[in-house]
Amino acid sequence: MRSFYHFAMSYRGIRDRHNNKKRLADWMFQEHDFPKQTTSYAELTDYLEFNSPFPEALSIFDELWTEYLNYEND
């Protein structure tokens, strides 16, 4: 199973700089302490709760997490 981080990096190429999925992916890329190798929802949400880069980040993460699970199960 590929890590959530690697899945989310596919959003970095989006040209719309106002896209919140892109914003979160760009932040994850810049955040050196982000748990890049994990596939654990609990570990990722704990990290984001204490280090959220913008107000909508947790809800955007939940959307991306659902896409990640669907992608990994296809």
mmCIF file of the N, C-alpha and C atoms, coordinates in Angstrom:
data_MODEL
# 
_entry.id   MODEL 
# 
loop_
_atom_site.group_PDB 
_atom_site.id 
_atom_site.type_symbol 
_atom_site.label_atom_id 
_atom_site.label_alt_id 
_atom_site.label_comp_id 
_atom_site.label_asym_id 
_atom_site.label_entity_id 
_atom_site.label_seq_id 
_atom_site.pdbx_PDB_ins_code 
_atom_site.Cartn_x 
_atom_site.Cartn_y 
_atom_site.Cartn_z 
_atom_site.occupancy 
_atom_site.B_iso_or_equiv 
_atom_site.pdbx_formal_charge 
_atom_site.auth_seq_id 
_atom_site.auth_comp_id 
_atom_site.auth_asym_id 
_atom_site.auth_atom_id 
_atom_site.pdbx_PDB_model_num 
ATOM 1   N N  . MET A 1 1  ? 0.845   -1.185 0.000   1.00 0.00 ? 1  MET A N  1 
ATOM 2   C CA . MET A 1 1  ? 0.000   0.000  0.000   1.00 0.00 ? 1  MET A CA 1 
ATOM 3   C C  . MET A 1 1  ? 0.886   1.243  0.000   1.00 0.00 ? 1  MET A C  1 
ATOM 4   N N  . ARG A 1 2  ? 0.583   2.136  -0.884  1.00 0.00 ? 2  ARG A N  1 
ATOM 5   C CA . ARG A 1 2  ? 1.324   3.385  -1.003  1.00 0.00 ? 2  ARG A CA 1 
ATOM 6   C C  . ARG A 1 2  ? 0.894   4.328  0.125   1.00 0.00 ? 2  ARG A C  1 
ATOM 7   N N  . SER A 1 3  ? 1.793   5.150  0.605   1.00 0.00 ? 3  SER A N  1 
ATOM 8   C CA . SER A 1 3  ? 1.461   6.058  1.705   1.00 0.00 ? 3  SER A CA 1 
ATOM 9   C C  . SER A 1 3  ? 0.470   7.128  1.249   1.00 0.00 ? 3  SER A C  1 
ATOM 10  N N  . PHE A 1 4  ? -0.242  7.683  2.202   1.00 0.00 ? 4  PHE A N  1 
ATOM 11  C CA . PHE A 1 4  ? -1.178  8.761  1.919   1.00 0.00 ? 4  PHE A CA 1 
ATOM 12  C C  . PHE A 1 4  ? -0.430  9.949  1.302   1.00 0.00 ? 4  PHE A C  1 
ATOM 13  N N  . TYR A 1 5  ? 0.731   10.244 1.829   1.00 0.00 ? 5  TYR A N  1 
ATOM 14  C CA . TYR A 1 5  ? 1.536   11.353 1.321   1.00 0.00 ? 5  TYR A CA 1 
ATOM 15  C C  . TYR A 1 5  ? 1.787   11.206 -0.180  1.00 0.00 ? 5  TYR A C  1 
ATOM 16  N N  . HIS A 1 6  ? 2.195   10.016 -0.598  1.00 0.00 ? 6  HIS A N  1 
ATOM 17  C CA . HIS A 1 6  ? 2.472   9.802  -2.016  1.00 0.00 ? 6  HIS A CA 1 
ATOM 18  C C  . HIS A 1 6  ? 1.208   9.945  -2.865  1.00 0.00 ? 6  HIS A C  1 
ATOM 19  N N  . PHE A 1 7  ? 0.082   9.496  -2.336  1.00 0.00 ? 7  PHE A N  1 
ATOM 20  C CA . PHE A 1 7  ? -1.187  9.696  -3.037  1.00 0.00 ? 7  PHE A CA 1 
ATOM 21  C C  . PHE A 1 7  ? -1.487  11.194 -3.171  1.00 0.00 ? 7  PHE A C  1 
ATOM 22  N N  . ALA A 1 8  ? -1.343  11.934 -2.090  1.00 0.00 ? 8  ALA A N  1 
ATOM 23  C CA . ALA A 1 8  ? -1.691  13.360 -2.081  1.00 0.00 ? 8  ALA A CA 1 
ATOM 24  C C  . ALA A 1 8  ? -0.798  14.185 -2.995  1.00 0.00 ? 8  ALA A C  1 
ATOM 25  N N  . MET A 1 9  ? 0.412   13.729 -3.240  1.00 0.00 ? 9  MET A N  1 
ATOM 26  C CA . MET A 1 9  ? 1.326   14.488 -4.095  1.00 0.00 ? 9  MET A CA 1 
ATOM 27  C C  . MET A 1 9  ? 0.810   14.630 -5.528  1.00 0.00 ? 9  MET A C  1 
ATOM 28  N N  . SER A 1 10 ? -0.129  13.785 -5.915  1.00 0.00 ? 10 SER A N  1 
ATOM 29  C CA . SER A 1 10 ? -0.710  13.918 -7.259  1.00 0.00 ? 10 SER A CA 1 
ATOM 30  C C  . SER A 1 10 ? -1.486  15.227 -7.412  1.00 0.00 ? 10 SER A C  1 
ATOM 31  N N  . TYR A 1 11 ? -1.854  15.853 -6.318  1.00 0.00 ? 11 TYR A N  1 
ATOM 32  C CA . TYR A 1 11 ? -2.586  17.127 -6.363  1.00 0.00 ? 11 TYR A CA 1 
ATOM 33  C C  . TYR A 1 11 ? -1.662  18.329 -6.497  1.00 0.00 ? 11 TYR A C  1 
ATOM 34  N N  . ARG A 1 12 ? -0.381  18.143 -6.344  1.00 0.00 ? 12 ARG A N  1 
ATOM 35  C CA . ARG A 1 12 ? 0.548   19.276 -6.453  1.00 0.00 ? 12 ARG A CA 1 
ATOM 36  C C  . ARG A 1 12 ? 0.600   19.836 -7.862  1.00 0.00 ? 12 ARG A C  1 
ATOM 37  N N  . GLY A 1 13 ? 0.315   19.054 -8.865  1.00 0.00 ? 13 GLY A N  1 
ATOM 38  C CA . GLY A 1 13 ? 0.396   19.516 -10.242 1.00 0.00 ? 13 GLY A CA 1 
ATOM 39  C C  . GLY A 1 13 ? -0.806  20.309 -10.717 1.00 0.00 ? 13 GLY A C  1 
ATOM 40  N N  . ILE A 1 14 ? -1.828  20.423 -9.904  1.00 0.00 ? 14 ILE A N  1 
ATOM 41  C CA . ILE A 1 14 ? -3.020  21.181 -10.289 1.00 0.00 ? 14 ILE A CA 1 
ATOM 42  C C  . ILE A 1 14 ? -2.662  22.656 -10.423 1.00 0.00 ? 14 ILE A C  1 
ATOM 43  N N  . ARG A 1 15 ? -3.114  23.261 -11.505 1.00 0.00 ? 15 ARG A N  1 
ATOM 44  C CA . ARG A 1 15 ? -2.754  24.664 -11.774 1.00 0.00 ? 15 ARG A CA 1 
ATOM 45  C C  . ARG A 1 15 ? -3.561  25.666 -10.950 1.00 0.00 ? 15 ARG A C  1 
ATOM 46  N N  . ASP A 1 16 ? -4.721  25.284 -10.454 1.00 0.00 ? 16 ASP A N  1 
ATOM 47  C CA . ASP A 1 16 ? -5.570  26.196 -9.682  1.00 0.00 ? 16 ASP A CA 1 
ATOM 48  C C  . ASP A 1 16 ? -4.986  26.369 -8.287  1.00 0.00 ? 16 ASP A C  1 
ATOM 49  N N  . ARG A 1 17 ? -4.350  27.502 -8.044  1.00 0.00 ? 17 ARG A N  1 
ATOM 50  C CA . ARG A 1 17 ? -3.696  27.706 -6.753  1.00 0.00 ? 17 ARG A CA 1 
ATOM 51  C C  . ARG A 1 17 ? -4.688  27.886 -5.608  1.00 0.00 ? 17 ARG A C  1 
ATOM 52  N N  . HIS A 1 18 ? -5.968  28.050 -5.926  1.00 0.00 ? 18 HIS A N  1 
ATOM 53  C CA . HIS A 1 18 ? -6.989  28.196 -4.896  1.00 0.00 ? 18 HIS A CA 1 
ATOM 54  C C  . HIS A 1 18 ? -7.640  26.861 -4.548  1.00 0.00 ? 18 HIS A C  1 
ATOM 55  N N  . ASN A 1 19 ? -7.198  25.787 -5.172  1.00 0.00 ? 19 ASN A N  1 
ATOM 56  C CA . ASN A 1 19 ? -7.723  24.455 -4.884  1.00 0.00 ? 19 ASN A CA 1 
ATOM 57  C C  . ASN A 1 19 ? -7.168  24.002 -3.536  1.00 0.00 ? 19 ASN A C  1 
ATOM 58  N N  . ASN A 1 20 ? -8.072  23.707 -2.590  1.00 0.00 ? 20 ASN A N  1 
ATOM 59  C CA . ASN A 1 20 ? -7.633  23.359 -1.243  1.00 0.00 ? 20 ASN A CA 1 
ATOM 60  C C  . ASN A 1 20 ? -6.913  22.015 -1.168  1.00 0.00 ? 20 ASN A C  1 
ATOM 61  N N  . LYS A 1 21 ? -7.214  21.098 -2.064  1.00 0.00 ? 21 LYS A N  1 
ATOM 62  C CA . LYS A 1 21 ? -6.478  19.834 -2.083  1.00 0.00 ? 21 LYS A CA 1 
ATOM 63  C C  . LYS A 1 21 ? -5.032  20.093 -2.491  1.00 0.00 ? 21 LYS A C  1 
ATOM 64  N N  . LYS A 1 22 ? -4.849  20.979 -3.460  1.00 0.00 ? 22 LYS A N  1 
ATOM 65  C CA . LYS A 1 22 ? -3.503  21.378 -3.866  1.00 0.00 ? 22 LYS A CA 1 
ATOM 66  C C  . LYS A 1 22 ? -2.795  22.097 -2.722  1.00 0.00 ? 22 LYS A C  1 
ATOM 67  N N  . ARG A 1 23 ? -3.501  22.987 -2.050  1.00 0.00 ? 23 ARG A N  1 
ATOM 68  C CA . ARG A 1 23 ? -2.908  23.726 -0.918  1.00 0.00 ? 23 ARG A CA 1 
ATOM 69  C C  . ARG A 1 23 ? -2.409  22.766 0.147   1.00 0.00 ? 23 ARG A C  1 
ATOM 70  N N  . LEU A 1 24 ? -3.230  21.765 0.467   1.00 0.00 ? 24 LEU A N  1 
ATOM 71  C CA . LEU A 1 24 ? -2.835  20.808 1.495   1.00 0.00 ? 24 LEU A CA 1 
ATOM 72  C C  . LEU A 1 24 ? -1.640  19.980 1.012   1.00 0.00 ? 24 LEU A C  1 
ATOM 73  N N  . ALA A 1 25 ? -1.668  19.522 -0.214  1.00 0.00 ? 25 ALA A N  1 
ATOM 74  C CA . ALA A 1 25 ? -0.557  18.736 -0.754  1.00 0.00 ? 25 ALA A CA 1 
ATOM 75  C C  . ALA A 1 25 ? 0.731   19.559 -0.780  1.00 0.00 ? 25 ALA A C  1 
ATOM 76  N N  . ASP A 1 26 ? 0.647   20.808 -1.191  1.00 0.00 ? 26 ASP A N  1 
ATOM 77  C CA . ASP A 1 26 ? 1.830   21.669 -1.208  1.00 0.00 ? 26 ASP A CA 1 
ATOM 78  C C  . ASP A 1 26 ? 2.378   21.861 0.206   1.00 0.00 ? 26 ASP A C  1 
ATOM 79  N N  . TRP A 1 27 ? 1.500   22.058 1.175   1.00 0.00 ? 27 TRP A N  1 
ATOM 80  C CA . TRP A 1 27 ? 1.935   22.210 2.561   1.00 0.00 ? 27 TRP A CA 1 
ATOM 81  C C  . TRP A 1 27 ? 2.605   20.931 3.061   1.00 0.00 ? 27 TRP A C  1 
ATOM 82  N N  . MET A 1 28 ? 1.994   19.768 2.765   1.00 0.00 ? 28 MET A N  1 
ATOM 83  C CA . MET A 1 28 ? 2.576   18.498 3.185   1.00 0.00 ? 28 MET A CA 1 
ATOM 84  C C  . MET A 1 28 ? 3.986   18.347 2.608   1.00 0.00 ? 28 MET A C  1 
ATOM 85  N N  . PHE A 1 29 ? 4.175   18.749 1.372   1.00 0.00 ? 29 PHE A N  1 
ATOM 86  C CA . PHE A 1 29 ? 5.468   18.663 0.711   1.00 0.00 ? 29 PHE A CA 1 
ATOM 87  C C  . PHE A 1 29 ? 6.506   19.531 1.426   1.00 0.00 ? 29 PHE A C  1 
ATOM 88  N N  . GLN A 1 30 ? 6.086   20.718 1.851   1.00 0.00 ? 30 GLN A N  1 
ATOM 89  C CA . GLN A 1 30 ? 6.992   21.660 2.520   1.00 0.00 ? 30 GLN A CA 1 
ATOM 90  C C  . GLN A 1 30 ? 7.227   21.319 3.991   1.00 0.00 ? 30 GLN A C  1 
ATOM 91  N N  . GLU A 1 31 ? 6.302   20.607 4.600   1.00 0.00 ? 31 GLU A N  1 
ATOM 92  C CA . GLU A 1 31 ? 6.349   20.299 6.038   1.00 0.00 ? 31 GLU A CA 1 
ATOM 93  C C  . GLU A 1 31 ? 7.299   19.114 6.285   1.00 0.00 ? 31 GLU A C  1 
ATOM 94  N N  . HIS A 1 32 ? 8.477   19.411 6.769   1.00 0.00 ? 32 HIS A N  1 
ATOM 95  C CA . HIS A 1 32 ? 9.504   18.375 6.925   1.00 0.00 ? 32 HIS A CA 1 
ATOM 96  C C  . HIS A 1 32 ? 9.139   17.299 7.935   1.00 0.00 ? 32 HIS A C  1 
ATOM 97  N N  . ASP A 1 33 ? 8.339   17.633 8.930   1.00 0.00 ? 33 ASP A N  1 
ATOM 98  C CA . ASP A 1 33 ? 7.977   16.659 9.963   1.00 0.00 ? 33 ASP A CA 1 
ATOM 99  C C  . ASP A 1 33 ? 6.701   15.877 9.644   1.00 0.00 ? 33 ASP A C  1 
ATOM 100 N N  . PHE A 1 34 ? 6.067   16.157 8.515   1.00 0.00 ? 34 PHE A N  1 
ATOM 101 C CA . PHE A 1 34 ? 4.844   15.442 8.160   1.00 0.00 ? 34 PHE A CA 1 
ATOM 102 C C  . PHE A 1 34 ? 5.161   13.948 8.064   1.00 0.00 ? 34 PHE A C  1 
ATOM 103 N N  . PRO A 1 35 ? 4.292   13.084 8.630   1.00 0.00 ? 35 PRO A N  1 
ATOM 104 C CA . PRO A 1 35 ? 4.544   11.627 8.595   1.00 0.00 ? 35 PRO A CA 1 
ATOM 105 C C  . PRO A 1 35 ? 4.336   11.053 7.190   1.00 0.00 ? 35 PRO A C  1 
ATOM 106 N N  . LYS A 1 36 ? 5.339   11.170 6.361   1.00 0.00 ? 36 LYS A N  1 
ATOM 107 C CA . LYS A 1 36 ? 5.236   10.862 4.932   1.00 0.00 ? 36 LYS A CA 1 
ATOM 108 C C  . LYS A 1 36 ? 5.110   9.376  4.603   1.00 0.00 ? 36 LYS A C  1 
ATOM 109 N N  . GLN A 1 37 ? 5.535   8.510  5.489   1.00 0.00 ? 37 GLN A N  1 
ATOM 110 C CA . GLN A 1 37 ? 5.511   7.075  5.177   1.00 0.00 ? 37 GLN A CA 1 
ATOM 111 C C  . GLN A 1 37 ? 4.289   6.349  5.739   1.00 0.00 ? 37 GLN A C  1 
ATOM 112 N N  . THR A 1 38 ? 3.470   7.019  6.505   1.00 0.00 ? 38 THR A N  1 
ATOM 113 C CA . THR A 1 38 ? 2.373   6.327  7.189   1.00 0.00 ? 38 THR A CA 1 
ATOM 114 C C  . THR A 1 38 ? 1.159   6.092  6.297   1.00 0.00 ? 38 THR A C  1 
ATOM 115 N N  . THR A 1 39 ? 0.421   5.065  6.667   1.00 0.00 ? 39 THR A N  1 
ATOM 116 C CA . THR A 1 39 ? -0.886  4.782  6.067   1.00 0.00 ? 39 THR A CA 1 
ATOM 117 C C  . THR A 1 39 ? -1.955  4.813  7.152   1.00 0.00 ? 39 THR A C  1 
ATOM 118 N N  . SER A 1 40 ? -1.612  5.365  8.313   1.00 0.00 ? 40 SER A N  1 
ATOM 119 C CA . SER A 1 40 ? -2.495  5.385  9.476   1.00 0.00 ? 40 SER A CA 1 
ATOM 120 C C  . SER A 1 40 ? -3.321  6.666  9.539   1.00 0.00 ? 40 SER A C  1 
ATOM 121 N N  . TYR A 1 41 ? -4.634  6.515  9.480   1.00 0.00 ? 41 TYR A N  1 
ATOM 122 C CA . TYR A 1 41 ? -5.535  7.658  9.593   1.00 0.00 ? 41 TYR A CA 1 
ATOM 123 C C  . TYR A 1 41 ? -5.332  8.379  10.927  1.00 0.00 ? 41 TYR A C  1 
ATOM 124 N N  . ALA A 1 42 ? -5.220  7.615  12.010  1.00 0.00 ? 42 ALA A N  1 
ATOM 125 C CA . ALA A 1 42 ? -5.071  8.205  13.348  1.00 0.00 ? 42 ALA A CA 1 
ATOM 126 C C  . ALA A 1 42 ? -3.794  9.043  13.445  1.00 0.00 ? 42 ALA A C  1 
ATOM 127 N N  . GLU A 1 43 ? -2.705  8.533  12.932  1.00 0.00 ? 43 GLU A N  1 
ATOM 128 C CA . GLU A 1 43 ? -1.443  9.269  12.986  1.00 0.00 ? 43 GLU A CA 1 
ATOM 129 C C  . GLU A 1 43 ? -1.527  10.562 12.180  1.00 0.00 ? 43 GLU A C  1 
ATOM 130 N N  . LEU A 1 44 ? -2.141  10.491 11.023  1.00 0.00 ? 44 LEU A N  1 
ATOM 131 C CA . LEU A 1 44 ? -2.264  11.678 10.169  1.00 0.00 ? 44 LEU A CA 1 
ATOM 132 C C  . LEU A 1 44 ? -3.192  12.720 10.775  1.00 0.00 ? 44 LEU A C  1 
ATOM 133 N N  . THR A 1 45 ? -4.327  12.302 11.305  1.00 0.00 ? 45 THR A N  1 
ATOM 134 C CA . THR A 1 45 ? -5.251  13.279 11.898  1.00 0.00 ? 45 THR A CA 1 
ATOM 135 C C  . THR A 1 45 ? -4.655  13.899 13.155  1.00 0.00 ? 45 THR A C  1 
ATOM 136 N N  . ASP A 1 46 ? -3.949  13.110 13.949  1.00 0.00 ? 46 ASP A N  1 
ATOM 137 C CA . ASP A 1 46 ? -3.285  13.677 15.128  1.00 0.00 ? 46 ASP A CA 1 
ATOM 138 C C  . ASP A 1 46 ? -2.297  14.760 14.711  1.00 0.00 ? 46 ASP A C  1 
ATOM 139 N N  . TYR A 1 47 ? -1.512  14.466 13.695  1.00 0.00 ? 47 TYR A N  1 
ATOM 140 C CA . TYR A 1 47 ? -0.531  15.450 13.227  1.00 0.00 ? 47 TYR A CA 1 
ATOM 141 C C  . TYR A 1 47 ? -1.231  16.719 12.724  1.00 0.00 ? 47 TYR A C  1 
ATOM 142 N N  . LEU A 1 48 ? -2.268  16.535 11.917  1.00 0.00 ? 48 LEU A N  1 
ATOM 143 C CA . LEU A 1 48 ? -2.966  17.696 11.357  1.00 0.00 ? 48 LEU A CA 1 
ATOM 144 C C  . LEU A 1 48 ? -3.710  18.501 12.410  1.00 0.00 ? 48 LEU A C  1 
ATOM 145 N N  . GLU A 1 49 ? -4.227  17.862 13.433  1.00 0.00 ? 49 GLU A N  1 
ATOM 146 C CA . GLU A 1 49 ? -4.931  18.602 14.483  1.00 0.00 ? 49 GLU A CA 1 
ATOM 147 C C  . GLU A 1 49 ? -4.003  19.586 15.190  1.00 0.00 ? 49 GLU A C  1 
ATOM 148 N N  . PHE A 1 50 ? -2.746  19.223 15.331  1.00 0.00 ? 50 PHE A N  1 
ATOM 149 C CA . PHE A 1 50 ? -1.797  20.101 16.018  1.00 0.00 ? 50 PHE A CA 1 
ATOM 150 C C  . PHE A 1 50 ? -1.012  21.006 15.080  1.00 0.00 ? 50 PHE A C  1 
ATOM 151 N N  . ASN A 1 51 ? -1.057  20.727 13.786  1.00 0.00 ? 51 ASN A N  1 
ATOM 152 C CA . ASN A 1 51 ? -0.244  21.483 12.832  1.00 0.00 ? 51 ASN A CA 1 
ATOM 153 C C  . ASN A 1 51 ? -1.032  21.951 11.609  1.00 0.00 ? 51 ASN A C  1 
ATOM 154 N N  . SER A 1 52 ? -2.310  22.134 11.747  1.00 0.00 ? 52 SER A N  1 
ATOM 155 C CA . SER A 1 52 ? -3.167  22.463 10.618  1.00 0.00 ? 52 SER A CA 1 
ATOM 156 C C  . SER A 1 52 ? -2.710  23.751 9.926   1.00 0.00 ? 52 SER A C  1 
ATOM 157 N N  . PRO A 1 53 ? -2.479  23.693 8.617   1.00 0.00 ? 53 PRO A N  1 
ATOM 158 C CA . PRO A 1 53 ? -1.967  24.865 7.901   1.00 0.00 ? 53 PRO A CA 1 
ATOM 159 C C  . PRO A 1 53 ? -3.022  25.913 7.553   1.00 0.00 ? 53 PRO A C  1 
ATOM 160 N N  . PHE A 1 54 ? -4.307  25.529 7.522   1.00 0.00 ? 54 PHE A N  1 
ATOM 161 C CA . PHE A 1 54 ? -5.386  26.464 7.235   1.00 0.00 ? 54 PHE A CA 1 
ATOM 162 C C  . PHE A 1 54 ? -6.678  25.878 7.797   1.00 0.00 ? 54 PHE A C  1 
ATOM 163 N N  . PRO A 1 55 ? -7.696  26.698 8.040   1.00 0.00 ? 55 PRO A N  1 
ATOM 164 C CA . PRO A 1 55 ? -8.894  26.236 8.752   1.00 0.00 ? 55 PRO A CA 1 
ATOM 165 C C  . PRO A 1 55 ? -9.600  25.019 8.149   1.00 0.00 ? 55 PRO A C  1 
ATOM 166 N N  . GLU A 1 56 ? -9.616  24.909 6.832   1.00 0.00 ? 56 GLU A N  1 
ATOM 167 C CA . GLU A 1 56 ? -10.342 23.815 6.182   1.00 0.00 ? 56 GLU A CA 1 
ATOM 168 C C  . GLU A 1 56 ? -9.506  22.548 6.021   1.00 0.00 ? 56 GLU A C  1 
ATOM 169 N N  . ALA A 1 57 ? -8.291  22.553 6.495   1.00 0.00 ? 57 ALA A N  1 
ATOM 170 C CA . ALA A 1 57 ? -7.350  21.461 6.217   1.00 0.00 ? 57 ALA A CA 1 
ATOM 171 C C  . ALA A 1 57 ? -7.868  20.094 6.677   1.00 0.00 ? 57 ALA A C  1 
ATOM 172 N N  . LEU A 1 58 ? -8.490  20.010 7.839   1.00 0.00 ? 58 LEU A N  1 
ATOM 173 C CA . LEU A 1 58 ? -8.962  18.710 8.326   1.00 0.00 ? 58 LEU A CA 1 
ATOM 174 C C  . LEU A 1 58 ? -10.102 18.167 7.481   1.00 0.00 ? 58 LEU A C  1 
ATOM 175 N N  . SER A 1 59 ? -11.010 19.016 7.045   1.00 0.00 ? 59 SER A N  1 
ATOM 176 C CA . SER A 1 59 ? -12.101 18.528 6.199   1.00 0.00 ? 59 SER A CA 1 
ATOM 177 C C  . SER A 1 59 ? -11.578 18.149 4.810   1.00 0.00 ? 59 SER A C  1 
ATOM 178 N N  . ILE A 1 60 ? -10.609 18.887 4.303   1.00 0.00 ? 60 ILE A N  1 
ATOM 179 C CA . ILE A 1 60 ? -9.987  18.544 3.021   1.00 0.00 ? 60 ILE A CA 1 
ATOM 180 C C  . ILE A 1 60 ? -9.243  17.219 3.161   1.00 0.00 ? 60 ILE A C  1 
ATOM 181 N N  . PHE A 1 61 ? -8.553  17.037 4.279   1.00 0.00 ? 61 PHE A N  1 
ATOM 182 C CA . PHE A 1 61 ? -7.870  15.769 4.532   1.00 0.00 ? 61 PHE A CA 1 
ATOM 183 C C  . PHE A 1 61 ? -8.872  14.614 4.498   1.00 0.00 ? 61 PHE A C  1 
ATOM 184 N N  . ASP A 1 62 ? -10.021 14.779 5.139   1.00 0.00 ? 62 ASP A N  1 
ATOM 185 C CA . ASP A 1 62 ? -11.028 13.712 5.146   1.00 0.00 ? 62 ASP A CA 1 
ATOM 186 C C  . ASP A 1 62 ? -11.486 13.370 3.728   1.00 0.00 ? 62 ASP A C  1 
ATOM 187 N N  . GLU A 1 63 ? -11.671 14.378 2.890   1.00 0.00 ? 63 GLU A N  1 
ATOM 188 C CA . GLU A 1 63 ? -12.041 14.129 1.486   1.00 0.00 ? 63 GLU A CA 1 
ATOM 189 C C  . GLU A 1 63 ? -10.936 13.348 0.770   1.00 0.00 ? 63 GLU A C  1 
ATOM 190 N N  . LEU A 1 64 ? -9.706  13.793 0.961   1.00 0.00 ? 64 LEU A N  1 
ATOM 191 C CA . LEU A 1 64 ? -8.578  13.107 0.331   1.00 0.00 ? 64 LEU A CA 1 
ATOM 192 C C  . LEU A 1 64 ? -8.414  11.684 0.859   1.00 0.00 ? 64 LEU A C  1 
ATOM 193 N N  . TRP A 1 65 ? -8.663  11.502 2.153   1.00 0.00 ? 65 TRP A N  1 
ATOM 194 C CA . TRP A 1 65 ? -8.541  10.167 2.746   1.00 0.00 ? 65 TRP A CA 1 
ATOM 195 C C  . TRP A 1 65 ? -9.538  9.205  2.093   1.00 0.00 ? 65 TRP A C  1 
ATOM 196 N N  . THR A 1 66 ? -10.765 9.664  1.873   1.00 0.00 ? 66 THR A N  1 
ATOM 197 C CA . THR A 1 66 ? -11.776 8.831  1.212   1.00 0.00 ? 66 THR A CA 1 
ATOM 198 C C  . THR A 1 66 ? -11.318 8.475  -0.202  1.00 0.00 ? 66 THR A C  1 
ATOM 199 N N  . GLU A 1 67 ? -10.799 9.452  -0.931  1.00 0.00 ? 67 GLU A N  1 
ATOM 200 C CA . GLU A 1 67 ? -10.274 9.175  -2.273  1.00 0.00 ? 67 GLU A CA 1 
ATOM 201 C C  . GLU A 1 67 ? -9.110  8.193  -2.208  1.00 0.00 ? 67 GLU A C  1 
ATOM 202 N N  . TYR A 1 68 ? -8.250  8.357  -1.236  1.00 0.00 ? 68 TYR A N  1 
ATOM 203 C CA . TYR A 1 68 ? -7.103  7.464  -1.055  1.00 0.00 ? 68 TYR A CA 1 
ATOM 204 C C  . TYR A 1 68 ? -7.557  6.032  -0.821  1.00 0.00 ? 68 TYR A C  1 
ATOM 205 N N  . LEU A 1 69 ? -8.530  5.839  0.043   1.00 0.00 ? 69 LEU A N  1 
ATOM 206 C CA . LEU A 1 69 ? -9.042  4.482  0.307   1.00 0.00 ? 69 LEU A CA 1 
ATOM 207 C C  . LEU A 1 69 ? -9.672  3.881  -0.941  1.00 0.00 ? 69 LEU A C  1 
ATOM 208 N N  . ASN A 1 70 ? -10.445 4.673  -1.667  1.00 0.00 ? 70 ASN A N  1 
ATOM 209 C CA . ASN A 1 70 ? -11.054 4.198  -2.903  1.00 0.00 ? 70 ASN A CA 1 
ATOM 210 C C  . ASN A 1 70 ? -9.999  3.838  -3.937  1.00 0.00 ? 70 ASN A C  1 
ATOM 211 N N  . TYR A 1 71 ? -8.955  4.654  -4.036  1.00 0.00 ? 71 TYR A N  1 
ATOM 212 C CA . TYR A 1 71 ? -7.865  4.410  -4.981  1.00 0.00 ? 71 TYR A CA 1 
ATOM 213 C C  . TYR A 1 71 ? -7.124  3.116  -4.633  1.00 0.00 ? 71 TYR A C  1 
ATOM 214 N N  . GLU A 1 72 ? -6.850  2.924  -3.367  1.00 0.00 ? 72 GLU A N  1 
ATOM 215 C CA . GLU A 1 72 ? -6.108  1.735  -2.929  1.00 0.00 ? 72 GLU A CA 1 
ATOM 216 C C  . GLU A 1 72 ? -6.941  0.471  -3.047  1.00 0.00 ? 72 GLU A C  1 
ATOM 217 N N  . ASN A 1 73 ? -8.264  0.597  -3.009  1.00 0.00 ? 73 ASN A N  1 
ATOM 218 C CA . ASN A 1 73 ? -9.133  -0.578 -3.105  1.00 0.00 ? 73 ASN A CA 1 
ATOM 219 C C  . ASN A 1 73 ? -9.521  -0.928 -4.533  1.00 0.00 ? 73 ASN A C  1 
ATOM 220 N N  . ASP A 1 74 ? -9.178  -0.085 -5.500  1.00 0.00 ? 74 ASP A N  1 
ATOM 221 C CA . ASP A 1 74 ? -9.479  -0.381 -6.919  1.00 0.00 ? 74 ASP A CA 1 
ATOM 222 C C  . ASP A 1 74 ? -8.498  -1.362 -7.494  1.00 0.00 ? 74 ASP A C  1 
# 
